[in-house]
């Protein structure tokens, strides 16, 4: 397997993990979704919106265009159907970008309040790191409430044929 195909697999796992997390949270009560756990982004529902909104922003940065209606944290919780559709769309867009990515590709991206030229691979790395971090925070919030958490590991993904 070439490096590019391995990276595509990593982004396919990202889509699967995001959707599996959203599915696990969809049956939670408003009280459970409104829970906040120290050391996490904030309320569980806000973490999920942030995860999906940020991924859309990474895709926008990489693709050079914004969605017609970008998901914004300030707009509140749009519901699980909308979040799942957004997660699938941005996740599949990252997969497509990974298929075409070139190691020397550079883009202009916002960083610490100003535009900077950066290798696209840095943005791709940040997209994976960010998603992993916030999925773990969401699962921590679930675990702190005594709720079951989904197994989002690479091993679990592999068992699905991923």
Order of alpha helices (4+ residues) and beta strands (2+ residues): alpha-alpha-alpha-alpha-beta-beta-alpha-alpha
